[in-house]
């Protein structure tokens, strides 16, 4: 029986710290660093249609990263509908989540005979081409607290993980922040890469959740990729004994513990560390 | 606060087909092939104790693979308790599940500052040394329908995945089968490696669940790693339109669909494809 509609899920991903790794080949471009894959994320439905359309949370959108995946993989016009349960552009890797869930749905819809890494590779490339992300897709096809040891698309980049249980992650969003300008500022890139490299080295020596959170917080403070509001929230949550850092690249704060204090700074969303990953549903 | 007891989960893993890849270094030893990671599996608790003990499903056991992990990682005597929800020695990769869940629990109990791959590496090595398994651990730290493209411990072996949803997997167990004698029979090894290599090549060309199941069934028939009872069950389930194969290395049959027919051959257990993986709980 031929089906005309397939659905996939992809988790959100919060990068705590990172190092930008550029290369002439987008499959080898990416980032080193570490981040938490979340149960929240997106569900994308792909359906045979009269013309190509992308709908994000019920609105027709340009969605360049998802669109590039669609143009690369769809053999006929399709209607892509992605629904996200976290705000877009705030550091949750949702362009990657949209792109990889689109790739998995299209793989099934058109019987493309590609593995998960092959399909997700298109999502990684689309992220790199559009400068919307560098390391979310490889984390999203793995799950957990992912250490990105070497950059690149799934199957090319090298990952490991910090051993953690499914802990609750509290999130407060202050505003949007675009990845693109940061990736184009040479001074900022140097600062990021110096801080990111050193944080990764420290995490590999002591791969624990508290150390990941501390290194992420120091990365945000050291690179000054942090708003005043985020700085205030971090100080307060820290004073209460919670572990807290900034979602890169976004103006959002994430915490393990200290949720009561964090809730004083804005709408508190509670997610969990996702040990699963992007997949057909 | 110092805790004296930690628990981890590890999923079962059914190999459908495989190729044995030996090397003088146990970390580089392993198998190529493909298999399904299941939601069923084991939970292991590690606790500071007066002397080293390993309890499996409530009985003190030798459990050489888990014991080797314990001896490698524990800094003080510990009591390891593993509980399995599938029968041991029947093709579900449970020696690997016990070993990797032990490694993760000990990592936390003793604050070993190791990543998931580093801890799981001890479980992989213990499997290889005891000849209880070759490719289960790397699959169990990844989850899904795992393709083992290159052999080795987690972080060394190369994996990819067939894109699948969380489908139900039906299982009927006919009896035990030890991995060790098969790994020591040179003729059998040649047959396995020829059939396994060819199956992997075919799966990578068409990485779909039905193709994985077909290639697995052909592998069991071609290598004659199949009992009469399993052969009868496979013929019947296949005739009813189900996808069915033998769990390697065990005398068990697993199926996607055709559960009513499969249930006529023995106690039917229903699990699901696990998209998560071994982790602290």
Interface residues (C-beta under 8 A of the other chain):
Chain A: X104 X107 X108 X111 X113 X114 X115 X116 X117 X118 X119 X141 X142 X143 X144 X147 X155 X158 X160 X161 X162 X163 X164 X165 X166 X204 X205 X206 X207 X208 X275 X276 X277 X279 X280 X281
Chain B: X104 X107 X108 X111 X113 X114 X115 X116 X117 X118 X119 X141 X142 X143 X144 X147 X155 X158 X160 X161 X162 X163 X164 X165 X166 X204 X205 X206 X207 X208 X275 X276 X277 X279 X280 X281
